[in-house]
């Protein structure tokens, strides 16, 4: 409510206030906010307003309270409006006309002071819904003064003034303002969306942090099992894990990151074929990039295991698994053995299987030489320092060492001018020594080492209540075929406890005097094996401490070297010298020299001496790995090639995700995120994840027929092709069937010698046909299948060893002509079905032919030969 003289600005309203005297009404300014003002203008109708300019209306004009409902007011006095108040009361809206005769009397005190007024009347007031107030007291004006009456002119009709230039400009401004308001409202709504948040994060955050935040936003409202991760976040998780597992575990709890199982599942999808896989070496390079430089010193070990001769057709990859495959080629021979290569750290305890080969015979000669040399080159390319190569004393590895001129004086071979130390596995040497000790006489200079002294001691000690050698059992003295494989039994025979017990028995006159050399030999072998089986944990046995190439360890190695040089093996039966046929003597001499050379290689810096924990420098890791392979499929002593490959992939992933203590673990989270962005090797992992799709997109299209029930068929010979052709026709009719196809499928009506098998295999039918429900198609169909069979038999052996066998066979068969009376008959499906059927049956018969009763009876002996 305002003081002073005001009136309602509506043309059809006569509410007026003069000074402090009001007529029970209040007056309100038009809103300053243009949007609200535009609503007021729309409600009042522009035709009834003096102007539609919001600024002019706000400064110079008022709207009376008669146009507002009671709910629009804050107080009872109706002096204050709500911010959302809108005028809504407009009754009897009209435009002022000349015929209007109502008057409004103006009080005399508002006339000019020098004018004496009598009755001044305002003619023709506008009609309004607002009731006109009663006639005010008037004053008389002298007759000499004439006062012109106030008359209100008639407004221009809306039809004439609605589209004036000024109103058009104002309406356009109003329309633009409303559009701007809507756009701003939409932008305000968009700022609260997830997409806008992600966009802002990408603009203002670093790539690594943005990737982490985006993944957390996307998976925020998802359950743990429903979360999905991009290739980039998997790469990020792998990188963080190998930089620091502790940081990864922390981030996994605070953010949405893939679990270790998810990362293992991703890596296990890759195809690890026999040989050196680029994928595997790229992943290995990425893992080793976070290792301490000293952790890169490692040794390579190789061993073979027996596998079952079995072929398997991988439909998705269109290849047959189980043929012999060396480093450079395949042959049409089923694989009998698997050659496994494994890395293990020298200064730090880490291990990793890196390659395998399926071979038909024990891998030897040029093939083994090529495999070992190419593997060492690949490992050096990823900055791994292969210091040593360790094997057992299998005939193939003996030939390899002889071919590369490995000797006790030079216990190494060179690869590209760099030496690689060769060492035979000490546990295998210990078992071999025990076996020769039990089987032959060992002659050192003129003294004999005989097992009979051990037998006498055991026979006496085993009967005592308190034994001097309590661990000795019957299996130690008389081991069976499987017992000879156990290193524990050999180590307990060559032990200080047994030597001490025998010395006690000798002093008690329980053993002959000539057993002194046998006691010394057992005691010396115990010390020698302690040197080659030392541990980081200190103990009371001085020879079992880490090897530092100093006395007394070095003195004992020199003593054992002289002993083995003078050792001769005498056959107990005919007293002949069989030393030249025994391998363990040269094996110990080479290994003793190799250990000293390895220590010198690792101690190139005299300011940083290093003692070797020789308990890791052996084949225990790869022996345990082969044992795990056998346990993966129901403890199978002879897994099939496909079972072996599946086990290798699984163990590779398990070992790959075991973090090495030799890695450079970064503890600070900010340092981790910085290192992730700067890590050069992470680009290799990015390439691997980018190549993930390529690994699943093969160069061929796998043959899909939608059925595998052909595996249940009992395959007939050539005179039973008619029965098999009926099966092909039945499957083709499942794809398309019509009357023409049915008549073609049941073309044969008469029974002759070619259809006897189908006749006897058919079941009785109500239509009393010769073949029941079996299909006997047209002769052209038989001729077509026979042509396909001839081509398959002629070419299967040559293409079975290659990849893409199905697609290659399909290229050979596609030009065989065949016509069918029905244009909709699926000839492509028929060819695909034949190829899949024949590959399966060929493999099935080959697997059967490789199984015989003799091989089943002697399978344990064949295993023992390669352990």
HELIX and SHEET records of a PDB file:
HELIX    1   1 UNK A   34  UNK A   44  1                                  11    
HELIX    2   2 UNK A   46  UNK A   48  5                                   3    
HELIX    3   3 UNK A   54  UNK A   60  1                                   7    
HELIX    4   4 UNK A   65  UNK A   67  5                                   3    
HELIX    5   5 UNK A   70  UNK A   72  5                                   3    
HELIX    6   6 UNK A  108  UNK A  110  5                                   3    
HELIX    7   7 UNK A  158  UNK A  161  1                                   4    
HELIX    8   8 UNK A  165  UNK A  190  1                                  26    
HELIX    9   9 UNK A  194  UNK A  204  1                                  11    
HELIX   10  10 UNK A  207  UNK A  218  1                                  12    
HELIX   11  11 UNK A  224  UNK A  226  5                                   3    
HELIX   12  12 UNK A  231  UNK A  243  1                                  13    
HELIX   13  13 UNK A  245  UNK A  254  1                                  10    
HELIX   14  14 UNK A  260  UNK A  268  1                                   9    
HELIX   15  15 UNK A  278  UNK A  288  1                                  11    
HELIX   16  16 UNK A  293  UNK A  296  5                                   4    
HELIX   17  17 UNK A  365  UNK A  381  1                                  17    
HELIX   18  18 UNK A  395  UNK A  403  1                                   9    
HELIX   19  19 UNK A  426  UNK A  439  1                                  14    
HELIX   20  20 UNK A  451  UNK A  461  1                                  11    
HELIX   21  21 UNK A  474  UNK A  477  1                                   4    
HELIX   22  22 UNK A  483  UNK A  485  5                                   3    
HELIX   23  23 UNK A  487  UNK A  493  1                                   7    
HELIX   24  24 UNK A  496  UNK A  507  1                                  12    
HELIX   25  25 UNK A  513  UNK A  515  5                                   3    
HELIX   26  26 UNK A  516  UNK A  531  1                                  16    
HELIX   27  27 UNK A  542  UNK A  544  5                                   3    
HELIX   28  28 UNK A  553  UNK A  565  1                                  13    
HELIX   29  29 UNK A  579  UNK A  581  5                                   3    
HELIX   30  30 UNK A  584  UNK A  602  1                                  19    
HELIX   31  31 UNK A  614  UNK A  616  5                                   3    
HELIX   32  32 UNK A  620  UNK A  631  1                                  12    
HELIX   33  33 UNK A  641  UNK A  656  1                                  16    
HELIX   34  34 UNK A  669  UNK A  678  1                                  10    
HELIX   35  35 UNK A  682  UNK A  690  1                                   9    
HELIX   36  36 UNK A  692  UNK A  696  1                                   5    
HELIX   37  37 UNK A  709  UNK A  712  5                                   4    
HELIX   38  38 UNK A  718  UNK A  720  5                                   3    
HELIX   39  39 UNK A  721  UNK A  735  1                                  15    
HELIX   40  40 UNK A  739  UNK A  745  1                                   7    
HELIX   41  41 UNK A  753  UNK A  755  5                                   3    
HELIX   42  42 UNK A  756  UNK A  761  1                                   6    
HELIX   43  43 UNK A  779  UNK A  799  1                                  21    
HELIX   44  44 UNK A  805  UNK A  813  1                                   9    
HELIX   45  45 UNK A  827  UNK A  849  1                                  23    
HELIX   46  46 UNK A  853  UNK A  857  1                                   5    
HELIX   47  47 UNK A  859  UNK A  864  1                                   6    
SHEET    1   A 2 UNK A   6  UNK A   7  0                                        
SHEET    2   A 2 UNK A  16  UNK A  17 -1                                        
SHEET    1   B 2 UNK A  27  UNK A  29  0                                        
SHEET    2   B 2 UNK A  62  UNK A  64 -1                                        
SHEET    1   C 2 UNK A 104  UNK A 105  0                                        
SHEET    2   C 2 UNK A 121  UNK A 122 -1                                        
SHEET    1   D 6 UNK A 351  UNK A 359  0                                        
SHEET    2   D 6 UNK A 337  UNK A 345 -1                                        
SHEET    3   D 6 UNK A 297  UNK A 306 -1                                        
SHEET    4   D 6 UNK A 385  UNK A 391  1                                        
SHEET    5   D 6 UNK A 418  UNK A 424  1                                        
SHEET    6   D 6 UNK A 412  UNK A 415 -1                                        
SHEET    1   E 2 UNK A 312  UNK A 314  0                                        
SHEET    2   E 2 UNK A 319  UNK A 321 -1                                        
SHEET    1   F 2 UNK A 323  UNK A 325  0                                        
SHEET    2   F 2 UNK A 330  UNK A 334 -1                                        
SHEET    1   G 3 UNK A 447  UNK A 449  0                                        
SHEET    2   G 3 UNK A 441  UNK A 444 -1                                        
SHEET    3   G 3 UNK A 567  UNK A 570 -1                                        
END                                                                             
